[in-house]
């Protein structure tokens, strides 16, 4: 099993690395289904997660992103099924996607599972050019909106997990589609999708013997053509399985803090703030904010409520 995981990581690492294109999240460890389809159904509950990110607040046209994911186990926990919806707006360009996730979980031993996931769905893009301010009043080329066609895509993910740690590799979009739209009767190229490769990992362990304080370090590595490798590194302190406080660092870009509250066994809310310390936009914005809400609809074995899942 270790050789299989190492081989998959090595294959991803050998890929030519050159522009990060997919939406980024500071709460990546709580938004795993958007990253890796193998995560579907691994929480032993119907899990619904909603997340809103406002990036570079105060900067005109800055990215604003919302995601909604839900997933659940099926067939005695052998399968997992999920749904991921994303809306991402940057300046006049708005991208929307919806994906269905299906995962098969292979037992390795009493505590470990290896989950293979497939993701399939559609993407569309709209460019609202009429909102742009230009130095040429009445420019007819910018007087209309551009609607792109619906484009299909699919991806793959592998997720290995226990109750104490996890590893995952994935590529959510295998097809590199070309978005084309029509403006004033003319076909216009809006953008091209680029294949992204992701690696995730995390663990949790006790800092105090009675388990009242735990530490949960996680990482999220992103690779794609046209951009340098980017890694998010996060460390969360968990107090009595109720309150979480942590810090994050994004290589070459940002640092921030995260707060989380488990209001009960099923409902969690989280907030994060990060700022781009190396980005030229730093002096023009007030940082980035995220709000996350997750709810587990627990059914079947109620013992799962008394055995918290940290991933």
ChimeraX attribute file (.defattr): number of C-alpha atoms within 10 A of each C-alpha:
attribute: neighborCount
match mode: 1-to-1
recipient: residues
	/A:1	9
	/A:2	6
	/A:3	8
	/A:4	9
	/A:5	15
	/A:6	10
	/A:7	12
	/A:8	15
	/A:9	17
	/A:10	11
	/A:11	9
	/A:12	18
	/A:13	15
	/A:14	8
	/A:15	12
	/A:16	12
	/A:17	17
	/A:18	12
	/A:19	14
	/A:20	18
	/A:21	14
	/A:22	16
	/A:23	16
	/A:24	14
	/A:25	20
	/A:26	29
	/A:27	20
	/A:28	17
	/A:29	19
	/A:30	18
	/A:31	22
	/A:32	19
	/A:33	26
	/A:34	23
	/A:35	26
	/A:36	28
	/A:37	35
	/A:38	32
	/A:39	33
	/A:40	34
	/A:41	28
	/A:42	26
	/A:43	20
	/A:44	22
	/A:45	23
	/A:46	21
	/A:47	22
	/A:48	18
	/A:49	22
	/A:50	18
	/A:51	22
	/A:52	19
	/A:53	25
	/A:54	18
	/A:55	25
	/A:56	22
	/A:57	18
	/A:58	13
	/A:59	16
	/A:60	11
	/A:61	15
	/A:62	16
	/A:63	20
	/A:64	21
	/A:65	21
	/A:66	19
	/A:67	21
	/A:68	20
	/A:69	23
	/A:70	23
	/A:71	26
	/A:72	24
	/A:73	23
	/A:74	16
	/A:75	7
	/A:76	7
	/A:77	16
	/A:78	15
	/A:79	21
	/A:80	28
	/A:81	24
	/A:82	25
	/A:83	22
	/A:84	23
	/A:85	19
	/A:86	18
	/A:87	19
	/A:88	18
	/A:89	20
	/A:90	15
	/A:91	16
	/A:92	15
	/A:93	17
	/A:94	18
	/A:95	16
	/A:96	18
	/A:97	19
	/A:98	20
	/A:99	24
	/A:100	20
	/A:101	28
	/A:102	26
	/A:103	29
	/A:104	23
	/A:105	24
	/A:106	15
	/A:107	13
	/A:108	13
	/A:109	9
	/A:110	7
	/A:111	10
	/A:112	17
	/A:113	19
	/A:114	23
	/A:115	26
	/A:116	24
	/A:117	26
	/A:118	23
	/A:119	28
	/A:120	20
	/A:121	19
	/A:122	16
	/A:123	20
	/A:124	18
	/A:125	24
	/A:126	20
	/A:127	22
	/A:128	17
	/A:129	17
	/A:130	17
	/A:131	13
	/A:132	11
	/A:133	9
	/A:134	10
	/A:135	6
	/A:136	7
	/A:137	8
	/A:138	10
	/A:139	10
	/A:140	10
	/A:141	11
	/A:142	19
	/A:143	15
	/A:144	15
	/A:145	19
	/A:146	23
	/A:147	19
	/A:148	22
	/A:149	16
	/A:150	15
	/A:151	16
	/A:152	16
	/A:153	19
	/A:154	17
	/A:155	22
	/A:156	22
	/A:157	26
	/A:158	24
	/A:159	26
	/A:160	23
	/A:161	21
	/A:162	18
	/A:163	15
	/A:164	15
	/A:165	18
	/A:166	19
	/A:167	18
	/A:168	27
	/A:169	25
	/A:170	27
	/A:171	25
	/A:172	26
	/A:173	21
	/A:174	18
	/A:175	15
	/A:176	12
	/A:177	16
	/A:178	15
	/A:179	20
	/A:180	21
	/A:181	20
	/A:182	16
	/A:183	17
	/A:184	13
	/A:185	7
	/A:186	8
	/A:187	12
	/A:188	15
	/A:189	13
	/A:190	17
	/A:191	13
	/A:192	12
	/A:193	14
	/A:194	19
	/A:195	19
	/A:196	23
	/A:197	24
	/A:198	22
	/A:199	24
	/A:200	22
	/A:201	19
	/A:202	21
	/A:203	19
	/A:204	20
	/A:205	16
	/A:206	14
	/A:207	13
	/A:208	10
	/A:209	9
	/A:210	9
	/A:211	14
	/A:212	13
	/A:213	17
	/A:214	19
	/A:215	20
	/A:216	20
	/A:217	19
	/A:218	22
	/A:219	20
	/A:220	23
	/A:221	17
	/A:222	21
	/A:223	24
	/A:224	22
	/A:225	17
	/A:226	13
	/A:227	14
	/A:228	16
	/A:229	18
	/A:230	17
	/A:231	19
	/A:232	22
	/A:233	19
	/A:234	24
	/A:235	20
	/A:236	21
	/A:237	22
	/A:238	24
	/A:239	15
	/A:240	12
	/A:241	18
	/A:242	14
	/A:243	17
	/A:244	20
	/A:245	18
	/A:246	18
	/A:247	19
	/A:248	23
	/A:249	20
	/A:250	21
	/A:251	15
	/A:252	15
	/A:253	16
	/A:254	19
	/A:255	21
	/A:256	20
	/A:257	18
	/A:258	22
	/A:259	17
	/A:260	21
	/A:261	18
	/A:262	16
	/A:263	11
	/A:264	11
	/A:265	17
	/A:266	15
	/A:267	16
	/A:268	18
	/A:269	17
	/A:270	20
	/A:271	20
	/A:272	22
	/A:273	21
	/A:274	23
	/A:275	23
	/A:276	22
	/A:277	16
	/A:278	12
	/A:279	11
	/A:280	10
	/A:281	14
	/A:282	15
	/A:283	11
	/A:284	12
	/A:285	17
	/A:286	17
	/A:287	22
	/A:288	23
	/A:289	21
	/A:290	21
	/A:291	20
	/A:292	20
	/A:293	18
	/A:294	21
	/A:295	19
	/A:296	20
	/A:297	13
	/A:298	18
	/A:299	12
	/A:300	8
	/A:301	9
	/A:302	9
	/A:303	10
	/A:304	15
	/A:305	16
	/A:306	8
	/A:307	10
	/A:308	13
	/A:309	15
	/A:310	16
	/A:311	21
